[in-house]
Amino acid sequence: MSELATRIHAFFNQYHPVPLEYWERFAARMHRRRFAKNEVLKQAGETERYLSFITEGVGGAFAYREGREVCLDFSTENQFFGDYASFLQQQPGPVFTMAVEPLEVYSIGFADLQQLYNTTPEGIRAARAAAEALFIESQQRQLDLLIKTAEERYRELFAAYPDLLLRLPQKHIASWLGITPESLSRIRKSVAT
């Protein structure tokens, strides 16, 4: 069994168990792509052509608000990455994706993914379970931005992903938390004391 299939299997197994053999077929349709730090994978206004799985590095999804980059989300090793809404609809979207650090991904095109879905019902069930879980996670993040303080959000981010905070530029962390870099500095000092 390939390492890529094993890693993808582990990702989906947390949502819905599917035999490893299915992920072998899935991985066989993927191709490797590498990106330098700060390289854009998909521009705003373009259609996402690939669903990608990160094997190395950190990717970020961003949009522009009043001419500034706003961080929507990060993905790290062993997670899927891309403008998923644009990919599903096969329409242009306002999100752009970028390698926050050197990035290696394995990507599958829309047509290949649809063909797998049509030939294997296990894939549809796993994708649905993962999409539902990711929707819940996304809604919780929206609620956190509305209900929790910036310091609470920072503490939770730090507890969940301590190594990620060392890998990301402060401006991206601040944007993801919905605050300015200056506010993030103040929170970091407060938390450290």
C-alpha positions in Angstrom: 0.0 0.0 0.0 1.3 3.5 -0.8 2.1 6.0 1.8 -0.1 8.6 0.2 -3.1 6.2 0.3 -2.4 5.4 3.9 -2.3 9.1 4.9 -5.5 9.8 3.0 -7.2 6.8 4.6 -6.2 8.1 8.0 -7.7 11.5 7.2 -11.1 10.1 6.1 -11.2 7.3 8.7 -11.9 9.9 11.4 -15.2 10.7 9.6 -16.2 7.5 8.0 -14.3 4.2 7.7 -13.6 3.1 4.1 -11.3 0.2 3.1 -7.7 1.2 2.3 -8.1 -0.3 -1.2 -10.5 2.5 -2.2 -7.9 5.1 -1.2 -5.3 3.3 -3.3 -7.5 3.9 -6.3 -8.0 7.5 -5.2 -4.2 8.1 -4.7 -3.4 6.5 -8.1 -5.4 9.3 -9.8 -3.5 12.1 -8.0 -0.4 13.9 -9.2 2.3 15.6 -7.2 2.7 19.4 -7.3 5.3 21.6 -5.5 5.1 25.3 -4.7 7.5 27.8 -3.3 6.8 29.8 -0.3 4.2 32.6 -1.1 3.4 31.0 -4.5 -0.2 31.3 -5.4 -1.9 28.0 -6.4 -5.2 29.6 -7.4 -5.9 33.2 -8.1 -9.1 35.0 -6.9 -11.6 35.0 -9.8 -10.4 31.6 -11.1 -12.1 28.2 -10.9 -10.5 25.7 -8.6 -9.5 22.7 -10.8 -8.0 20.5 -8.1 -8.7 19.0 -4.7 -5.3 18.7 -3.1 -3.9 16.8 -0.1 -0.9 18.3 1.6 2.0 16.0 2.3 4.5 18.8 3.3 4.1 22.4 4.3 1.3 24.8 5.0 -1.3 26.3 2.6 -3.6 29.2 3.2 -7.0 30.3 1.8 -7.4 34.1 1.5 -9.7 36.7 0.1 -9.4 40.4 -0.3 -11.3 42.9 1.8 -10.7 46.6 1.2 -7.5 45.8 -0.7 -6.0 43.7 2.1 -5.5 39.9 2.4 -7.8 38.3 4.9 -6.9 34.8 6.0 -9.9 32.4 5.8 -8.2 29.2 6.8 -5.0 27.2 7.0 -4.3 23.6 6.1 -1.2 21.6 7.1 0.2 18.1 6.4 -2.4 15.3 6.1 -5.2 17.7 5.3 -7.1 18.6 2.1 -6.6 22.1 0.7 -8.1 24.3 -1.9 -11.0 26.6 -2.7 -13.5 23.8 -2.0 -16.6 25.8 -2.9 -15.2 26.8 -6.3 -14.1 23.2 -6.8 -17.5 21.7 -6.1 -19.4 24.3 -8.2 -16.7 24.4 -10.9 -17.2 28.2 -11.0 -14.8 31.1 -10.3 -14.6 32.2 -6.7 -13.2 35.1 -4.7 -10.8 32.9 -2.7 -7.1 32.6 -3.6 -4.9 29.9 -2.2 -1.2 30.2 -1.5 1.8 28.3 -0.1 2.5 29.9 3.2 5.7 27.8 3.4 7.1 25.5 0.7 4.3 23.1 -0.2 4.0 19.7 -1.6 0.5 18.5 -2.5 -1.1 15.6 -4.4 -4.0 16.8 -6.5 -7.0 15.2 -8.1 -9.0 16.9 -10.8 -12.8 17.3 -10.7 -13.5 14.8 -13.5 -11.4 12.1 -12.0 -13.0 12.6 -8.6 -16.5 12.4 -10.1 -15.5 9.2 -11.9 -14.4 7.7 -8.7 -17.7 8.7 -7.0 -19.6 7.1 -9.8 -17.8 3.8 -9.6 -17.5 3.5 -5.8 -20.3 4.3 -3.3 -17.8 4.2 -0.4 -16.1 7.3 -1.7 -19.4 9.2 -1.8 -20.2 8.2 1.8 -16.7 9.2 3.0 -16.7 12.5 1.1 -20.1 13.3 2.5 -19.1 12.5 6.1 -15.9 14.6 5.8 -17.8 17.5 4.2 -20.4 17.5 7.0 -17.7 17.5 9.6 -15.8 20.3 7.9 -19.0 22.3 7.6 -19.6 21.9 11.4 -16.0 23.0 12.0 -16.4 26.0 9.7 -19.6 27.1 11.4 -17.9 26.8 14.8 -15.1 29.1 13.6 -17.8 31.6 12.5 -19.4 31.4 15.9 -16.1 31.8 17.7 -15.4 35.0 15.7 -18.8 36.4 16.9 -18.9 35.1 20.5 -15.3 34.7 21.8 -12.7 37.3 22.5 -9.5 37.5 20.4 -7.6 36.2 23.4 -9.9 33.2 23.8 -9.5 32.4 20.1 -5.7 32.7 20.4 -5.5 30.5 23.4 -7.6 27.8 21.7 -5.4 28.1 18.5 -2.3 27.8 20.6 -3.6 24.8 22.5 -4.7 23.0 19.3 -1.8 23.9 17.0 1.2 25.1 19.0 3.7 24.2 16.3 1.6 26.0 13.6 2.0 29.3 15.4 5.8 28.9 15.0 5.4 28.2 11.2 3.1 31.1 10.2 3.8 34.8 9.7 2.2 36.9 12.5 0.2 38.8 9.9 -1.6 35.6 8.8 -2.3 34.5 12.4 -3.7 37.9 13.2 -5.9 37.9 10.1 -7.2 34.4 10.8 -8.1 35.5 14.3 -9.8 38.6 13.0 -7.4 41.1 14.6 -4.5 43.3 13.8 -0.9 42.2 14.2 -0.5 44.8 16.9 -3.4 43.3 18.9 -1.9 39.9 18.4 1.4 41.1 19.9 -0.4 42.4 22.9 -2.3 39.1 23.4 0.9 37.1 23.0 2.5 39.2 25.8 -0.5 38.9 28.0 -0.7 35.1 27.5 3.1 34.7 28.2 2.9 36.4 31.6 
